[in-house]
């Protein structure tokens, strides 16, 4: 497991175990933790590719300042998964390029 279990200063409060989906694959994490942390713990190291050179980008700043973790969450593009909290059944997809802001969310409209 790729998750910090003990730390000399910090205390980690785990939520209840929940299932979520990444690119169609079912994974498990803890409710309330950042989606990026759950993906990292599940062995997902590449969250997206850079828009210009298509280089892999991983879990970098973890505070929402960079754009290395932009993904599609429940049909919404450009979500920073380092600050988005994990919840039961959430669907996360790898985002290619800059993301289409005109993308229609699943279940909304035509």
C-alpha positions as CSV (number, residue, x, y, z in Angstrom):
1,X,0.0,0.0,0.0
2,X,1.3,3.4,-0.9
3,X,-0.3,5.3,2.0
4,X,1.3,6.9,5.0
5,X,0.1,5.0,8.0
6,X,2.1,6.8,10.8
7,X,3.7,10.1,11.0
8,X,5.7,11.7,13.9
9,X,3.7,14.9,13.9
10,X,0.5,14.5,11.8
11,X,-2.5,12.4,12.6
12,X,-4.6,10.9,9.8
13,X,-8.3,10.5,10.3
14,X,-9.7,8.0,7.8
15,X,-13.2,8.1,6.7
16,X,-15.2,5.0,5.9
17,X,-14.0,2.9,3.0
18,X,-15.8,3.8,-0.3
19,X,-15.7,2.5,-3.8
20,X,-15.1,4.8,-6.8
21,X,-14.3,4.4,-10.5
22,X,-11.2,5.5,-12.3
23,X,-11.3,5.1,-16.1
24,X,-13.9,2.4,-15.7
25,X,-11.9,0.4,-13.1
26,X,-13.4,0.0,-9.6
27,X,-11.0,1.2,-6.8
28,X,-11.3,1.8,-3.1
29,X,-10.3,4.7,-0.9
30,X,-11.5,6.6,2.2
31,X,-14.4,9.0,2.2
32,X,-13.3,12.6,2.4
33,X,-9.7,12.1,1.4
34,X,-8.5,13.9,-1.8
35,X,-9.2,11.9,-4.9
36,X,-5.6,12.2,-5.9
37,X,-4.5,10.6,-2.7
38,X,-6.8,7.7,-3.2
39,X,-5.5,7.3,-6.8
40,X,-1.9,7.5,-5.6
41,X,-2.6,4.8,-2.9
42,X,-4.1,2.6,-5.6
43,X,-0.9,2.8,-7.6
44,X,-2.0,5.5,-10.1
45,X,1.0,7.7,-10.6
46,X,0.1,9.6,-13.8
47,X,-2.9,11.8,-13.5
48,X,-2.7,13.6,-16.8
49,X,-0.4,14.6,-19.6
50,X,0.9,18.1,-20.2
51,X,-1.1,19.9,-22.9
52,X,1.8,20.9,-25.0
53,X,4.3,18.1,-24.9
54,X,2.1,15.3,-23.6
55,X,4.5,14.5,-20.7
56,X,3.1,12.6,-17.7
57,X,2.0,14.7,-14.7
58,X,1.5,13.2,-11.2
59,X,0.4,14.3,-7.8
60,X,2.5,17.4,-7.4
61,X,1.5,20.4,-5.3
62,X,-1.4,18.8,-3.4
63,X,-3.0,22.3,-2.6
64,X,-4.7,23.2,-5.9
65,X,-2.2,25.7,-7.2
66,X,-0.8,23.8,-10.2
67,X,-2.8,22.0,-13.0
68,X,-1.0,18.7,-12.8
69,X,-4.1,16.9,-11.4
70,X,-6.9,18.2,-13.7
71,X,-9.3,15.3,-14.4
72,X,-12.9,14.7,-15.3
73,X,-15.0,14.0,-12.2
74,X,-18.6,12.9,-12.7
75,X,-18.5,14.4,-16.2
76,X,-17.1,17.7,-15.2
77,X,-13.7,18.6,-16.8
78,X,-10.8,20.5,-15.2
79,X,-11.4,19.4,-11.6
80,X,-8.3,19.6,-9.4
81,X,-8.4,16.1,-7.8
82,X,-5.8,17.1,-5.2
83,X,-8.5,19.1,-3.4
84,X,-11.7,17.3,-4.5
85,X,-12.9,15.0,-1.7
86,X,-13.6,11.4,-2.4
87,X,-17.1,10.1,-2.1
88,X,-18.9,6.9,-2.7
89,X,-19.4,6.0,-6.4
90,X,-17.6,9.0,-7.9
91,X,-16.5,8.5,-11.5
92,X,-13.0,9.9,-12.3
93,X,-11.6,9.9,-15.8
94,X,-8.2,10.8,-17.2
95,X,-8.5,14.2,-19.0
96,X,-6.8,14.5,-22.4
97,X,-5.6,18.0,-23.3
98,X,-7.3,21.1,-21.8
99,X,-10.7,19.6,-21.3
100,X,-13.9,20.5,-23.0
101,X,-15.9,23.0,-20.9
102,X,-18.9,22.5,-23.2
103,X,-19.0,18.8,-22.2
104,X,-22.5,17.9,-21.0
105,X,-22.5,16.2,-17.6
106,X,-24.0,12.7,-17.5
107,X,-27.7,12.9,-16.9
108,X,-28.1,16.6,-17.7
109,X,-29.8,17.8,-20.8
110,X,-29.1,16.6,-24.3
